[in-house]
């Protein structure tokens, strides 16, 4: 129907007060500018200029067209500015995280990224590490923070500090003045990470020792749900220490001391990305995670 250059020519005719000035700016003859405007009027089916006056003046239809068309020019300029922004990333970054990360470093990570790359928008997905792995492979994510044993082949990874796990119970639960044994732990329902995750598998092996009764073990992909179940007295649970002892959570649950052989191993997360597709974004996110992780370690030491 019309080109953005038609709008620019129309703007300059109005601003300069005549066809001649616009012709000089665009390096065209005055007749070429006039012919271009006439062709635009023919395509639109309305006159844009009142040619009955000596001074160049837009018709009401011309003013309406110019007002609407200038929005297109502004949108084009905005897109160009966004795509050519220097000094940082721009556009949408697709980040996938395991739920544990949501309750630990996600907020400081996004704040740091946004402060350093103001043109960035985030598309966040919270899912299991297994699902995040598949999405990385299928290019459904740019970067993922997931368990180390779920990294897909070919991915570049940066390890995060190990995340300690601990046993927890309801604030209302009365405890003896000594660590709980394996026999005492399996006497209650146990809730923790979902099946097939390292904590769940470790508990299955740990609590299948000879002489122990069958364990009543429950898994959930939502650690917030685990906290609610433990706080409501459904059972005891294994949770990330940094999450379970965060502000507000400790009002419902408390640490459950256990014997040495019942202590769970720390979780090992990594930042992962496929370098052939997302090297620049991956390196930026990994660097920000490293800084947030180190800052958190300094504050907790």
Residue pairs with C-beta under 8 A, 6 or more apart in sequence:
1 43
1 44
2 40
2 43
2 44
2 69
4 72
4 73
4 76
6 36
6 37
6 40
7 66
7 69
7 70
7 72
7 73
8 73
9 22
9 26
9 33
9 36
9 37
10 37
10 40
10 48
10 62
10 65
10 66
10 69
11 66
11 70
11 73
12 21
12 22
12 25
12 26
13 19
13 21
13 22
13 33
13 37
13 49
13 56
14 56
14 58
14 66
16 22
16 25
17 55
17 56
18 56
19 30
19 33
19 34
19 37
19 56
20 30
22 33
23 29
23 30
23 32
23 33
26 33
28 36
37 48
37 49
40 48
41 47
41 48
44 61
44 65
46 59
46 61
46 62
46 65
47 59
47 61
47 62
48 58
48 59
48 61
48 62
48 65
48 66
49 56
49 57
49 58
49 59
49 62
50 57
50 58
50 59
58 66
82 90
82 91
82 119
83 90
83 91
85 119
88 116
88 117
88 118
88 119
88 120
89 117
89 119
89 120
89 280
89 281
89 284
90 117
90 119
90 120
91 119
91 120
91 121
92 120
92 121
92 122
92 123
93 113
93 120
93 121
93 122
93 123
93 142
93 143
93 281
93 285
94 123
94 125
94 140
94 141
94 142
94 143
95 122
95 123
95 124
95 125
95 141
95 142
95 143
95 144
95 145
95 285
96 124
96 125
96 126
96 127
96 131
96 132
96 135
96 136
96 140
96 141
96 143
96 144
96 145
96 146
97 106
97 124
97 125
97 126
97 132
97 144
97 145
97 146
98 126
98 127
98 128
98 129
98 132
98 145
98 146
98 147
98 269
99 126
99 221
99 222
99 223
99 224
100 163
100 223
100 240
100 243
100 267
100 269
101 145
101 269
102 126
103 223
103 240
103 242
103 243
103 246
104 163
104 240
104 242
104 243
104 296
105 160
105 289
105 292
105 293
105 296
108 292
108 295
108 296
109 285
109 288
109 289
109 292
110 122
112 288
112 291
112 292
113 120
113 122
113 284
113 285
113 288
114 120
114 122
116 288
117 284
125 132
125 135
125 141
127 135
127 221
128 194
128 197
128 221
129 146
129 147
129 149
129 150
129 197
130 150
130 196
132 141
132 144
132 145
132 146
132 150
133 144
133 146
133 150
133 151
133 152
134 140
134 152
135 141
135 144
136 144
136 152
136 155
136 272
136 273
136 274
137 152
137 274
139 274
139 277
142 273
142 277
142 278
142 281
142 282
142 285
143 271
143 272
143 273
143 278
143 281
143 282
143 285
143 286
144 271
144 272
144 273
145 160
145 269
145 270
145 271
145 272
145 289
146 269
146 270
146 272
147 197
147 198
147 267
147 268
147 269
147 270
148 157
148 159
148 268
148 269
148 270
149 198
149 268
151 157
151 270
151 272
152 272
152 274
154 274
154 275
154 276
155 272
155 273
155 274
155 275
156 272
156 273
156 274
156 275
156 279
156 282
157 270
157 271
157 272
158 270
158 271
158 286
158 289
158 290
159 268
159 269
159 270
160 268
160 269
160 270
160 271
160 289
160 293
161 293
161 297
162 266
162 267
162 268
163 240
163 241
163 242
163 266
163 267
163 268
163 269
164 240
164 241
164 242
164 266
165 199
165 238
165 239
165 240
165 241
165 264
165 265
165 266
165 267
166 238
166 239
166 241
166 244
166 255
166 256
166 264
167 180
167 185
167 236
167 237
167 238
167 255
167 256
167 257
167 258
167 262
167 264
168 230
168 236
168 237
168 238
168 239
168 244
168 253
168 254
168 255
168 256
169 175
169 230
169 236
169 237
169 253
169 254
169 256
170 230
170 231
170 232
170 233
170 252
170 253
170 254
171 231
171 251
171 252
171 253
171 254
172 233
173 233
173 236
173 254
173 256
175 256
175 257
178 257
179 257
179 258
179 259
179 262
180 256
180 257
180 258
180 259
180 262
181 258
181 259
181 262
182 206
182 207
182 209
182 212
182 259
182 261
182 262
183 212
185 207
185 236
185 258
185 262
186 207
186 212
186 213
186 214
186 215
186 216
187 213
188 216
188 235
188 236
189 216
189 218
189 234
189 235
189 236
190 203
190 207
190 215
190 216
190 217
190 218
190 235
190 236
190 237
190 238
191 218
191 219
191 220
191 226
191 229
191 230
191 234
191 235
191 236
191 237
192 199
192 200
192 203
192 217
192 218
192 219
192 220
192 226
192 237
192 238
192 239
193 199
193 200
193 219
193 220
193 223
193 226
193 238
194 200
194 219
194 220
194 221
195 219
197 219
198 265
198 267
199 238
199 264
199 265
199 267
200 217
200 219
202 264
202 265
203 215
203 217
203 238
203 264
204 215
204 217
206 261
206 262
206 264
207 215
207 217
208 215
216 235
218 229
218 235
220 226
220 229
223 239
223 240
223 243
226 237
226 239
227 237
227 239
227 243
227 244
227 249
227 252
227 253
228 252
229 235
229 237
230 236
230 237
230 239
230 252
230 253
231 252
231 253
236 256
237 253
238 264
239 253
240 267
243 249
244 250
244 253
244 255
245 255
271 282
271 285
271 286
271 289
272 282
273 279
273 281
273 282
273 285
273 286
274 282
275 282
